[in-house]
Amino acid sequence: MIVIKDSLPPAPPFWHRLNSFFAFPLQMRPLAYGLVLSFCSLLFEAIFFLPNALAFLLIEIGIMLAASRYGFKVIALGARGIRDSANFGRESSDDWTYLPWKLFAISVVQALLIGWLAWYSPVLGTVALFVMSFTFPAAVIVLVQSGSFFQAMNPGYVMDAMRIIGWPYALLCFFLFLLSTGAQVAISMVVPMFDGRIILPIVNFAFIYFGWVMASLLGYVMFQHHEAFGIDAVPGSSLGDGAPVDRRTPEQIAAQRTDAEVAQLITDGDLAAALGTAYEAQRTAASDDLAAQRRYHRVLAMVPDKQATMLDQARRFIALLMRRDMASEALKVFKLCRERDKTFSLDDPAMVIAMARAEWRNGDAHATLALLSGFDRRFRGNEAIPQAYELAARALVQGLGRADMAQPILTTLEARYPDSEQTKEVRWLLRPVVSAEAQT
């Protein structure tokens, strides 16, 4: 039995990947986005109808919201194993849009609870502050995993997240604490070197940078335990540290699963079931799904009483192969169809010319002529006829050394297309014959 492995090998511990977390915001796309957001803080004066203080506050809230949304995207995609920001564009979810607001609501509720406990008993307030701070990363993980405010507030779900991560959760909290203070340290070191309004973007970028570093770290920790969290890792996930990487796309995995199923059915001698599976796969796939069409064609070729269906499907399959610049495979399919039915032909003149050119490049003059045979009759009046004549003449003269057989082609070209480039080319090919006739 054929088995396809979809699971990824265990990811290295997050403390082995610290450099990659710090490097993530410096990738081209997050870096450009972070800089744009940071310099937006200089636009408060453009909102001339509001006081500067209020305009500045609104812009800062907008920057914080945009940075938070991107941070949640980093966590969510990192949890699935996507580490390269260049791959973020093809992944999206409306759920991420509301996560910053839900996290803000969680923070407000926790702050109110801590405040009430501190009013009731300063000791309880201190304990509550420690507990809330320690469990906050787990609450964020639950929020990203479920998208639910109530689950992120539920101690049971939070404790489950901490249990899944295990003892490294304490180390995670320690690193997150250091990162949360990193922006303040960076600002205290850099700001004295500048003055004026440029300080605003610098401060914003510091907070954005360290925020996205924390997001990258949290996403990776979730990825380490993606199976326990019920998260599907994306093929192509980066594991790092030399671990093997599955670079198949989801479509490739699905295709290989179907290939394995069809192959097993053929091995078991159940051609009817194999054909049914292949047919259903190509029926539900996109019309340009090469793997589905190739699989269906190969199974059809094995079933004797499906020759008419195979020939019909082959025309579409050949057209798809030619659009993908896979002329060699298209020619193999065409020849197989010709073996099954000597009258098999293609309906697209441009495709016939393209395949004939491919055969000529392969050095097969006979196959080139076979493809072009009767072209002018089948596609009467088509603008590609001079090209077919010229290619046929070239195959006869340069491929077979039969200039005498190419002479009627030149006569026809001179009569029908006297000024075409193809006529001039064939006349040049036959110049020895033309010169000999002129001398006689």
C-alpha positions in Angstrom: 0.0 0.0 0.0 1.3 3.5 -0.9 1.5 5.9 1.9 2.1 9.7 1.6 3.5 11.4 4.6 2.0 14.8 5.3 3.3 15.5 8.8 6.4 17.6 9.3 9.3 16.7 11.6 9.4 18.4 15.0 10.5 22.0 14.9 13.6 23.0 16.9 13.0 24.8 20.2 12.3 28.5 19.9 15.5 29.4 21.8 17.4 27.9 18.9 15.8 30.4 16.5 16.1 33.7 18.4 18.1 35.3 15.6 15.4 34.6 13.1 12.8 36.4 15.3 14.9 39.5 15.4 15.5 39.3 11.7 11.8 38.9 10.7 10.8 42.7 10.9 13.9 43.4 8.8 12.6 41.4 5.8 11.8 43.7 2.9 8.0 43.7 3.2 7.6 44.1 7.0 10.4 46.6 7.0 8.9 48.8 4.3 5.4 48.5 6.0 6.9 49.3 9.4 8.7 52.4 8.1 5.6 53.7 6.3 3.5 53.3 9.5 6.2 55.0 11.5 6.4 58.0 9.3 2.7 58.4 9.3 3.1 60.0 12.7 4.4 63.1 10.9 1.0 63.6 9.2 -0.9 64.9 12.2 -0.7 68.5 10.9 -2.4 67.4 7.6 -5.6 66.9 9.6 -5.9 70.7 9.8 -9.6 70.7 11.0 -8.6 69.0 14.3 -6.4 70.3 17.1 -2.8 68.9 16.7 -3.0 66.9 19.9 -6.2 65.2 18.9 -5.0 64.6 15.3 -1.8 63.1 16.7 -3.7 60.8 19.0 -5.9 59.6 16.2 -3.0 58.9 14.0 -1.1 57.0 16.7 -4.2 54.9 17.4 -4.4 54.1 13.7 -0.7 53.2 13.6 -1.1 51.0 16.6 -4.1 49.3 15.1 -2.4 48.6 11.7 0.7 47.3 13.4 -1.3 45.1 15.7 -3.3 43.6 12.8 -0.1 42.8 11.0 1.4 41.3 14.2 -1.6 39.0 14.5 -1.1 38.0 10.9 2.5 37.2 11.7 1.4 35.0 14.7 -1.4 33.2 12.8 0.8 32.4 9.7 3.8 31.6 11.8 1.6 29.1 13.7 1.1 27.4 10.3 4.8 27.4 9.6 5.0 30.4 7.2 8.1 32.3 8.0 8.8 34.2 4.9 6.8 37.5 4.6 6.9 37.1 0.8 4.4 34.3 1.2 2.0 36.3 3.4 0.1 37.9 0.4 -1.7 34.7 -0.6 -3.0 34.1 2.9 -5.8 36.1 4.4 -8.6 35.8 7.0 -11.3 38.2 8.1 -10.9 36.9 11.6 -7.5 38.6 12.0 -9.1 42.0 11.4 -10.9 41.9 14.8 -8.2 40.3 16.9 -6.6 43.6 18.0 -10.0 44.8 19.3 -10.6 41.5 21.2 -7.2 41.7 22.7 -7.9 45.3 23.8 -11.1 44.1 25.4 -9.2 41.3 27.2 -6.7 43.8 28.5 -9.4 46.2 29.7 -11.3 43.4 31.5 -8.1 42.1 33.2 -7.1 45.7 34.2 -10.5 46.3 35.8 -10.2 43.0 37.6 -6.7 43.8 38.9 -7.8 47.2 39.9 -10.8 45.9 41.8 -8.6 43.3 43.6 -6.0 45.9 44.4 -8.7 48.1 45.9 -10.0 45.2 47.9 -6.6 44.0 49.0 -3.2 45.3 47.8 -1.7 41.8 48.2 -4.4 40.2 46.0 -3.9 43.0 43.5 -0.2 42.2 43.3 -0.8 38.5 42.9 -3.5 39.1 40.3 -1.1 41.3 38.3 1.6 38.6 38.4 -0.9 35.9 37.3 -2.4 38.0 34.5 1.0 38.9 33.2 2.2 35.3 33.3 -1.0 34.0 31.5 -1.3 36.8 29.0 0.9 35.1 26.3 -1.3 32.0 26.6 -4.4 34.1 26.3 -3.0 35.6 23.1 -2.3 32.1 21.8 -5.8 31.0 22.5 -7.2 34.1 20.9 -5.2 33.5 17.7 -6.1 29.8 17.7 -9.8 30.2 18.3 -10.6 33.9 17.3 -12.9 33.9 20.4 -12.8 36.6 23.1 -14.6 34.3 25.5 -12.2 31.3 25.0 -9.2 33.6 25.5 -10.8 34.8 28.8 -11.6 31.2 29.9 -8.9 30.0 32.4 -9.5 26.4 31.2 -8.4 27.2 27.6 -5.5 29.3 28.8 -4.3 26.6 31.1 -4.6 24.0 28.3 -2.3 26.3 26.1 0.2 26.5 28.9 0.1 22.7 29.4 0.6 22.0 25.7 3.8 24.2 25.6 5.0 22.7 28.9 7.9 24.1 31.0 9.3 26.2 28.1 6.3 28.4 28.6 8.1 30.0 31.5 11.1 30.6 29.3 8.8 32.1 26.7 7.4 34.6 29.2 10.9 35.6 30.2 11.9 36.3 26.6 8.6 38.2 26.0 9.3 40.3 29.1 12.8 41.2 27.8 11.3 42.1 24.4 8.6 44.2 25.9 11.3 46.3 27.5 13.5 46.3 24.4 11.7 49.1 22.8 12.1 51.3 25.8 15.8 50.5 26.0 16.3 51.1 22.3 14.5 54.5 22.5 16.5 55.6 25.5 19.7 54.9 23.5 18.7 56.3 20.1 16.5 59.3 20.8 19.3 61.4 22.4 21.1 61.2 19.1 18.3 63.1 17.3 16.1 66.1 17.8 13.0 67.5 16.2 10.0 65.6 14.8 12.1 62.7 13.4 11.9 61.4 17.0 8.2 60.5 16.4 8.9 57.9 13.6 11.9 56.5 15.5 9.8 55.9 18.6 7.0 54.3 16.6 9.4 52.1 14.7 11.0 50.8 17.9 7.6 49.7 19.3 6.6 48.2 15.9 9.9 46.4 15.5 9.9 44.7 19.0 6.1 44.0 18.7 6.6 42.1 15.5 9.6 40.3 17.0 7.3 39.1 19.8 4.7 38.1 17.2 7.2 36.1 15.3 8.3 34.3 18.5 4.7 33.5 19.5 3.8 32.2 16.0 6.8 29.9 16.1 6.0 28.5 19.5 2.5 27.8 18.2 4.0 26.1 15.2 6.1 23.9 17.4 2.9 22.5 18.9 0.6 23.0 15.9 -0.8 19.4 16.0 -1.7 19.8 19.7 -3.3 23.1 18.9 -5.2 21.7 16.0 -3.5 23.9 13.5 -2.7 22.6 10.0 0.9 23.4 9.0 1.3 24.7 5.5 3.5 22.6 3.1 6.7 24.5 2.6 6.9 25.4 6.3 10.4 26.4 7.3 11.8 24.3 10.1 15.4 25.6 10.2 18.5 24.1 11.7 18.9 21.8 8.7 15.6 20.0 9.2 14.0 18.7 6.1 11.4 20.9 4.6 8.2 19.8 2.8 8.1 22.3 -0.1 4.9 20.9 -1.7 2.0 23.2 -2.1 -1.4 22.0 -0.8 -2.5 21.4 -4.4 0.6 19.2 -5.0 -0.2 17.2 -1.9 -3.8 16.7 -3.0 -2.6 15.6 -6.4 -0.1 13.2 -5.0 -2.7 11.6 -2.8 -5.0 11.1 -5.7 -2.1 9.7 -7.8 -1.4 7.2 -5.0 -5.0 6.2 -4.8 -5.3 5.7 -8.5 -2.0 3.8 -8.7 -3.2 1.5 -5.9 -6.5 0.8 -7.7 -4.6 0.0 -10.9 -2.3 -2.2 -9.0 -5.3 -4.0 -7.6 -6.7 -4.4 -11.1 -9.7 -2.2 -10.6 -9.5 -0.1 -13.7 -13.1 1.0 -13.4 -12.6 2.5 -10.0 -9.3 4.1 -11.0 -11.0 5.7 -14.0 -13.9 6.9 -11.8 -11.5 8.5 -9.3 -9.4 10.1 -12.1 -12.5 11.4 -13.8 -14.0 12.9 -10.6 -10.7 14.6 -9.8 -10.4 16.3 -13.2 -14.1 17.2 -13.2 -13.9 19.0 -9.9 -10.4 20.6 -10.6 -9.8 23.7 -12.5 -9.8 23.3 -16.3 -6.0 24.1 -16.4 -5.1 21.6 -13.6 -2.3 19.8 -15.4 -1.9 17.0 -12.9 -5.6 16.1 -13.0 -5.7 16.1 -16.8 -2.5 14.1 -17.1 -3.8 11.5 -14.6 -7.1 11.2 -16.4 -5.5 10.8 -19.8 -3.1 8.0 -18.6 -6.0 6.1 -17.0 -8.1 6.5 -20.2 -5.3 5.1 -22.3 -5.4 1.9 -20.2 -9.1 1.3 -20.8 -9.8 -0.3 -24.2 -13.4 0.7 -24.5 -12.8 4.4 -23.7 -10.8 5.3 -26.9 -13.3 7.9 -28.1 -13.3 9.6 -24.7 -9.5 9.5 -24.6 -9.1 11.1 -28.0 -11.6 13.8 -27.1 -9.9 14.5 -23.8 -6.4 14.4 -25.5 -7.3 17.5 -27.6 -7.9 19.5 -24.5 -4.9 18.0 -22.8 -2.6 18.7 -25.7 -3.8 22.3 -25.8 -3.1 22.7 -22.1 0.4 21.2 -22.5 1.2 23.6 -25.4 0.0 26.6 -23.3 2.5 25.5 -20.6 5.3 25.2 -23.2 5.5 21.5 -22.7 5.7 20.6 -26.4 7.6 17.3 -25.8 4.8 15.8 -23.7 2.2 17.2 -26.1 3.9 15.4 -29.0 4.0 12.1 -27.0 0.2 12.4 -26.4 -0.4 13.2 -30.0 1.6 10.2 -31.2 -0.2 7.9 -28.9 -3.5 9.2 -30.2 -2.3 8.7 -33.8 -1.4 5.1 -32.9 -4.9 4.5 -31.6 -6.6 6.4 -34.5 -4.8 7.2 -37.7 -7.3 10.0 -38.4 -6.7 11.8 -35.1 -6.0 15.5 -35.7 -6.1 18.8 -33.9 -8.6 21.6 -34.6 -6.4 24.6 -33.8 -4.1 25.6 -36.7 -1.8 27.6 -34.6 -1.3 24.6 -32.3 -0.6 22.3 -35.3 2.1 24.8 -36.5 3.6 25.0 -33.0 3.8 21.2 -32.7 5.2 20.9 -36.2 7.9 23.4 -35.3 8.7 21.4 -32.1 9.1 18.2 -34.2 11.3 20.1 -36.6 13.5 21.3 -33.7 13.7 17.7 -32.6 15.1 16.8 -36.0 12.2 14.6 -37.1 11.3 15.8 -40.7 8.9 12.9 -41.2 6.9 13.7 -38.1 6.9 17.4 -39.1 5.4 16.6 -42.5 2.9 14.2 -40.9 1.6 17.0 -38.8 1.4 19.4 -41.7 -0.2 16.9 -44.1 -3.4 18.4 -45.5 -3.1 21.6 -43.5 -4.3 23.8 -46.3 -7.4 21.6 -46.9 -8.3 21.3 -43.2 -7.9 25.0 -42.5 -8.9 26.5 -45.8 -8.3 30.2 -46.0 -6.4 30.4 -42.6 -3.6 33.0 -42.3 -1.2 30.3 -41.0 -1.2 28.4 -44.3 2.0 30.2 -45.7 3.8 29.2 -42.4 2.8 25.6 -42.9 4.0 25.6 -46.5 7.3 27.2 -45.5 7.9 24.7 -42.7 7.0 21.7 -45.0 9.4 23.0 -47.6 12.1 23.3 -45.0 11.5 19.7 -43.8 11.7 18.4 -47.4 14.8 20.3 -48.4 16.9 20.4 -45.2 15.5 17.3 -43.6 15.0 14.9 -46.4 17.0 16.5 -49.2 14.0 16.4 -51.5 14.0 19.8 -53.1 12.1 18.3 -56.1 9.1 17.6 -53.7 9.3 21.1 -52.4 9.1 22.7 -55.8 5.3 22.5 -56.0 5.1 24.2 -52.6 7.0 27.2 -54.0 4.8 27.3 -57.1 1.7 27.4 -54.9 3.2 30.1 -52.7 4.1 32.3 -55.6 0.6 31.9 -57.0 -1.3 32.6 -53.8 1.1 34.6 -51.6 3.6 36.2 -53.9 4.7 38.9 -51.5 4.8 36.9 -48.2 8.0 36.4 -46.2 7.3 32.6 -46.4 7.4 32.7 -50.2 10.8 34.6 -50.1 12.1 32.0 -47.6 11.1 29.0 -49.7 12.5 30.7 -52.8 15.8 31.1 -51.0 15.7 27.4 -49.9 15.2 26.3 -53.5 17.6 28.8 -55.1 19.8 26.0 -56.6 16.8 24.5 -58.3 15.5 27.8 -59.4 18.9 28.8 -60.8 19.2 25.5 -62.7 15.8 26.0 -64.2 16.7 29.5 -65.2 19.8 28.3 -67.0 17.9 25.7 -69.0 
